[in-house]
Amino acid sequence: MGVAGVFFGVLVGWIIGSQSGTGVPAPAVTAAPAQASAAAGGQPAPPPLDESRAAAMKTTAQQNPTDAVTRVELGNMYFDAGRFQEAAEFYEQALKIHPRDVNASTDLGIAYYYMNQPDRALAQFDRSLVIDPAHAKTLLNIGIVRAFGKQDLKGAADVWQKVLVVAPSSEEARAARQALDGLRSAHPDLNIPKGQGS
């Protein structure tokens, strides 16, 4: 499973939590994304990191100092195994080689978030938006970090509205619509307008 820069499992769990009538979003999730997905959707967690494959890829990366692709793949492997510090290190290495890789930049921001560093995550997402201001996965994740990590529901809603504008037919827009519907239902006091396609 590639990281793909999206917290769908977390978002689904949060929407369910926000519609339960408590009026409070779920706290920041510190479990691995697959574990969060498993909790939200009953899906099995992925297998642990394949250490022998990771070792071989590390050797390849060390022998090829300009190989950003292998470093991103290592980052994804460690991320999927819930080893976010190590994932972040590989994404950082990849970005030193290829600083305009918006997906690696966003995945790095997500890793920071799972390391309980929401401000650092948001700063990294800002770097992603410098590369691609309409990157839907980045915008979706900014909303998630604002909602979970900063308890800024209005800020989350504003950025999710942007997802509907920049990528109205995408999976990210579907998730943003669900999140906005959940916010409208659980927090009518926020006066979240019906946006395009929502």
N, C-alpha and C positions, 0 to 999 in steps of 0.2 A: 504494500500500500504506500503510495507516495504521499508526502505531506500535503501538497497542493495548497497550502496556505489557508485552510478553512477549518473552523471549529464546529462543524455541523452538529456533532454529537453534543457538545457543550451547549450550543445554541438551542437545540431541541429540548435538552434538560432544563435550561433556563426558562424557555417559554412555558413549559409545563409548570415549573415552579412559580412563575409570575402569574399564571392564570389560576392558581390554587386558592386565591382569595387572601393570601397573606399580605399582599401589597408590597412585598420586599423581594428583590431579585435574589437569586441564589448567590452565595459567596463565590469568590474566585475558586476555580477548580484546580487542584494541584496534582491530580492523578494524570497518568498518561492519556493522550487524546483517545486512544483506542479503549482504554478503560472507561473513560467518560462516555464514549459511544455505547459501550456495552451496558453501562448503567442506564443510559437513556433509552436504548433500543433493544436491549436483550441480545446483542450480538456478542460472539466470543471475542476475547482479547487476542491480539496477534501473538505469534510465538516470540520468545525472547530473541535478543540479538544473536545472529549467526556470527560467533566470534571468529571462526576460521575465515569466513568470507571478508569480515571487517579487517582482519590482519592482512589478508592478501591485497585488499584495496588500499590499505595504509601504505603497504610496500610500493604499490603502483604510484600513489600520490607522492611519496618521498622521492621516487626515481624520476618523477616528472613535475618539477616545481611550478610549471605553468598550466597544469591540468586542473582547471576549476570544476569540470564535470564530475570527476571522481570524488572530489571533496564535497560537492553538493550531494552526491549519492551517499557518501558516508554520513553526512549530516542527516539525511532522510532516514537512514537505517537507525542511527542512534535516537533520533526523534521518535520514530515509531516504537522503539523499545522503551520510551519514557526516560531516556538518559539525556536530558535537555542541556546540561552543561557541556557535555561532549559534542552534542549536535551543534550547539552554538559555536564552539571552537572551529568546527569544520566549515560552517557557513561563513564565519569571519574570514577564514583562510581563502575560501572561494571568492569572496567579495574583494579581497586584496588583489586577486588576479583579474577578476571580471567585475568591476564595481557597478556596472549597469545591469546586473542580473536582478530584475525586479522580484522574481519568485524567490530567489535565495535571500534577498533582503527582507521580504515579508516573512519567510520561514524563520529567519533569525529573530525578527520581532516576536513571533509566536513563541519561540523557544525562551526568549527573555520573559515573556508573560508567565509561562509555566514555571519559570525560576522565581516567581513572585517579584518581578521587577516591572510593574506596569508602566512606569514613567519611561524607563529605558525602551520598552516595547513600543510605546507611542512615538518616541523619538526615532526609532528605527523605521516605523511605518511612514513617518514624515519623509525620511530618505527615499523610501520606495515611491512615494508620490512625486518626488522631484524627478525620478526616472520616468514614471508614467502616472500623470495626475488622474487618469480614469481607470486605474487598476482596481477592478471590482473586488477581488479577493482582499486586497489591502484595505479598501474602504469597509468591507464587511467586518474584518477583524478589528479595525479601529473602533467600530461600534461595540463589538463584543468586549474589548478591553475597557472602553469607557463605561459600559454597563456593569461589568463584573469587577474590574480592578479599581475603578474610580467612583463607582456608584453615581455616575453622571448620566442619568437616563435621558434627559433632554438632548445632551450632546450625542448620545448613541443614536437617538431617533433622527437627529439632523443628518448624521453621516449615512444612516441606512436609507434615508430618502434619496441621498446622492447615488447610492447603488442603483435605485430604480430608474434614475435618469441616465446613468452612463451605460448600464447593461440590463435593460428591462426584461430580456428573455433568458437571462442566465440563471444558473443554479444559485448564484449569490443573490440575485434579485428575489428568487423564491424564498430563500432563507430570510432575507431582509423583510419581505412582506409578512412572513410568519412572525418575526420579531416585532414588527410594528403593530400587527394585530394584537399580539400579546400585551404590548405596552398600552395600547388604547383600551383594552379590556380591563387590565389590572390597575392602570393609572390614568383614569379619565381626567384628572386634574392637570395632566401635562398638556392637554389640548393639542394632541398630535394631529395635524391635518392629514386628510386622505391625500396621498401623493399620487404621482403618475403610476398607474398600474397596480395600485394597492387597494 
